[in-house]
Structures are given as C-alpha cells and as structure tokens.
Amino acid sequence: METINLVWFKKDLRTFDNEALNEALKTENVIPIFVIEPDLWKLPDHSSRQWEFVRECLIDLNNSLNDIGLKLIIRVGNIEDVIKEFTERFHVKGIYSHEETGNEWTFKRDQDLRRFTKNENIHWYEYRQFGVFRGLKTRKNWSRKWEQHMSQELINDPRRVNYFIDIPSHNLPSSKSLKLNLDKCSHRIQGGRKQGLNKLYEFLKYKIDNYQYSLSSPLKAFDGCSRLSPYLTWGCLSVREVVQTIRRTKKRGSRAINSRLHWHCHFIQKLESEPELESREYHPYMSGIRKSNQIFLKAWSQGLTGIPFIDACMRSLNSHGWINFRMRAMLMSFASYQLWLPWQESGLCLARKFIDYEPGIHWTQCQMQSGTTSINTMRIYNPIKQGYDHDPEGIFIRTWVKELQYLPSKFIHAPWKIDLFHQDDSSLVLGKNYPFPIVDPIISTNTARAKLKEIRNKPGFFDIANNILEKHSSRKRRKSKLKKKQNNPVLHKQLTLKL
C-alpha cells in the first residue's frame, strides 16, 4: 500500500507561503483535498454569496496546484469519511493543514478529528495561518510574537513534483445543489489568488498614499480601501506576505494598514483564547439584557429602518458583501442600542452578508460595538450625525435609497422633518414609499444609555471588567485599570445626538 500525506485545504486557498503544503511535500507524496461540508454551509453564519466566492478561489487554487504537478481533490461530506476513503487505498502517514480559529462548529469538528486521527494512528500536523497563537495563557509579549511571525521568510511555491495520481474529483457544487438560500450580491468581488494579487498591487500603486483618508466615508472607502479582507479570510493571500509587501513600499499609508493587519490578528486571538465569545457575553452582567424583535431585525437587514444613512449602508452591504469598518460599527451599534436587539441575532445577520466573514474578528467586534465587553468605550453612534459627517450632500444615500434621490440635501438625512405640504417632490410620501423611522433615534439612544449605566453601576462590575482586561487587552496599549467613571469630552461630542 502506497504511503501518502494528505494536505487538507480549509481557509488557506493558495500554494504560496503555505507551510502545511510545503512541509507535507518534504516527506511523502501528497494528495491535496478540499472537503465541502454541507453541515457547515447550512449554518446561519454562512451564505451562498460566500460559497460562490470560495468556489472561484478553489478553481484558482486547482490551477496553481496543476502548475506544480498536483490536482485538488474535491469531496462533499465530512472530513472523517473522506480520510477513511483514502485510508482504504493508501497508507496515510500524515494530515497537514493550518490552524483554524473558526466558529463553534469547526472548533468541535477539529476536536472530533483530533480524537479520530489519534485512534487511527495518523499524525495531524497544523501550522499557523495568522499571527494567532494557540494555547496562549497571557497576552504578555503577544505583539513581539506577532512581529516575529510576520518577519519570517516567505515560503515560495513548491517546485514541480513528479507525483500525480488521477483520483476522480467531485464537481464543485452550485449554491442551489448545496441547498443554500440564494442571496443576490450583484457587486461582489471575484475570488481567487490572482484577483487578490491584482487588488494588492492596485492598492500599492494607486491608493495607499491616501488610505488613511479613505477609511471612514463609504463615499471614498470602496475605491480607497485595499479590499483585501476576503482574500485574507479565505487564505488566497497570507497576512505575512501582505505585511512584508506593504512594508517594502515605505509609502505614506503603509503604517496605517500595517496597524490594521496587527489588529486583525489581535481580535482573532481573543476568540482563539476564549471560543465561547461567539455566543456568550464577555461580561456576565451583560447577559440577556436585550430582547428579540423580528420586525426590527428584518427592517434593519433590508435597509428599511427609515434612517437614510443606516438604510443606504445596509443596502450597499447587501449588494457588495462588503462595507468599510466604520459603517460596520455603526450598523452594529444601531442594532444593539437604538433597536436594542441581541448582538447574537444581528451578528448572524451581518455574518452571512460579509464575504470576508472572519469569526474571530466578527464576533469580538459585535460585542465591542454592543457594549458587552465592558473594557471598551461605549460607542453609541448617532446615525444622523454620521451621515452629515461622511455623506454631507447625500450622494451615498441617493445612490442606494432611490426613494429619496430627489429630496433636497437639507432633508436627505432626516426626511421626517420635511413639511409635506410645501415639499417640492410630491412623490415622496413617508410611510408609503419610504418608511417613517422605526424608532426615535434620540429617545432610543437615551434609553439604551440609561440601561447600560444602571448595569455598570452594579457592585462588582468593574472588578470583573478588570479581569477581562487582563486576559484580552493588548499589553502594548493597556496602561491602567478601568475606572468606574471616565470622562472624554471629545468622544462625547462625536457620539452625542446633539447636532
């Protein structure tokens, strides 16, 4: 029986700087596999738009493997059954993959697989994908470890191998055959390493100098941001190669994006260290404080809240599968505070919309923007002020909320203020072709602030918060313990509802 190594591709869909592939090729002949797991893809944080992106990535990966004399073997099912299939034909010496910080399902799958491979006497080797460290007990020296990982020499594409075995591969299924709910994403970017490299080189050549000035406004972000996040999420590009490529440019803006790549791993490390944070609040006092409201959730998800800037951002996200970070934070903040929705429900809704859904970043950010971490500033974004700040003429709103495209600029951010008896555009009828606000933004904000203040004033709140700070904060930034009262007039001015 022939001895082989299996390379299990998961979210490292590239051959360049792929340690698992490189190490597997050192000892035995290799068979690369990708397992499409229907039980994973039917989960509520996955979607057809994500699968279609991954499908394109897999086609590109297979082409890269063909270039070095290998073929990607596709299987639909579960990983244990796939391994059993190969053990019937080969002596599987080892399984090689990257360390994945995924959702609860992938975490349990990997635990089960570890027991299975141990019982079958198969070695399973996992390699670091990001600057995230498994088994880390403290954040002390985390930044130094991250820097060491990012500075390691990149691993070139493997040399062409002489081993090629013609094993039949399953066809890549469509979203329909996977029984995924079809969600139209007409402006989605294309998947694959070639597309990712094009985005990277385009960014470095034309955009990086003005990067930090394009982050906040959705008017600038679609053209000014790197748009690399989906390619990092699915491993078409390695974080390490992007960090090193950007550092070599030494252009204005390189420090800004390097910082964000650092924070990318910082947040994933939180979920790696405490997987329960996908569904459980950081602070126990914040557990169960919000109530489900399916009417509010549906209106928010469809961009029909009656708050124009919120609706424009959500409709743009629905169409692109991406939106800039500040607008993500605002959408989550609005759902959590003004609509008072549980972050788990609104978080799932956003997760399946994002092509770049990365559980470690997503769920820790959902909690951060919902105030449940207890160690971050409570950010209650004023969506009307955000609109004035980042879309002053209403260009973005008119692009995505067509019902308001002829409304005068002075009313575009708050159409309910218009005098319906003297408006120039008689076609706009609030409550008919565009909804009234589903909540009063001022009253709902004040109500949320009062509720959170009451919780934070409970005995022992800040003792627990400081324990959370000790476990999860960056040692590079943390200088003192949390105090019961923090005054920041600049921040207050930014977040206040007073325009």
Salt bridges, closest charged atoms under 4 A:
ASP17 OD1 - ARG240 NH2 3.01
GLU23 OE2 - LYS26 NZ 2.86
GLU28 OE2 - LYS93 NZ 3.40
GLU37 OE1 - ARG109 NH1 2.93
ASP39 OD1 - LYS42 NZ 3.38
ASP45 OD1 - HIS46 ND1 2.84
GLU56 OE2 - ARG188 NH2 2.97
GLU85 OE2 - ARG75 NH2 2.96
GLU100 OE1 - LYS10 NZ 3.40
GLU100 OE1 - ARG109 NH2 2.79
GLU104 OE2 - LYS108 NZ 3.07
ASP110 OD2 - LYS10 NZ 3.52
ASP110 OD1 - ARG109 NE 2.96
ASP112 OD1 - ARG115 NH2 2.37
GLU126 OE1 - ARG114 NH2 2.63
GLU126 OE1 - ARG134 NH1 3.42
GLU147 OE2 - ARG247 NH1 2.60
ASP166 OD1 - LYS71 NZ 3.33
ASP183 OD2 - ARG49 NE 2.64
GLU202 OE2 - LYS207 NZ 3.93
GLU241 OE2 - ARG193 NH1 2.78
GLU272 OE2 - ARG134 NE 3.22
GLU274 OE2 - ARG280 NH2 2.20
GLU274 OE1 - LYS471 NZ 3.35
GLU274 OE1 - HIS472 NE2 2.65
ASP356 OD2 - ARG328 NH2 2.78
ASP389 OD2 - LYS385 NZ 2.85
GLU403 OE1 - ARG315 NH1 2.92
ASP419 OD2 - HIS422 ND1 2.64
GLU470 OE2 - ARG475 NH2 3.21
GLU470 OE1 - ARG478 NH2 3.40
